[in-house]
Amino acid sequence: MKFGMGEGAGRIVLEGLETQPYDIFSHQNADIVRLTPQQLKARMVAKDAAAKTSAD
């Protein structure tokens, strides 16, 4: 008994798309505001407090 893949089996042919490579990564994005861990924690505490008061 012979087990194996037939010729071309398991291959996917993708159509050629005209795309541009993605060359800007998140750490290079100047629009992102960087926070220190303390600033992030304070922001999360404020967000949780606001959510709690709006739920009441």
C-alpha positions, -999 to +999 in steps of 0.1 A: +000+000+000+013+034-009+004+065+012+014+099+001+003+131-016-006+132-052+012+157-075+000+192-067-020+181-037-019+205-008-009+235-029-028+267-030-023+290-059-030+327-051-038+352-077-013+380-083-026+411-065-012+446-070-004+455-034+021+477-017+043+464+012+034+477+046+065+495+058+053+515+088+051+496+120+032+506+152+064+516+170+072+540+142+038+557+142+042+593+154+005+597+161+005+572+190+007+588+225+033+571+247+024+568+284+045+558+313+032+528+334+021+553+361+003+575+336-014+544+321-025+532+355-039+566+364-058+567+331-073+533+337-083+542+373-101+573+359-117+553+332-130+527+357-143+555+380-161+571+350-177+538+340-188+532+376-205+566+380-222+562+346-235+528+356-250+541+389 
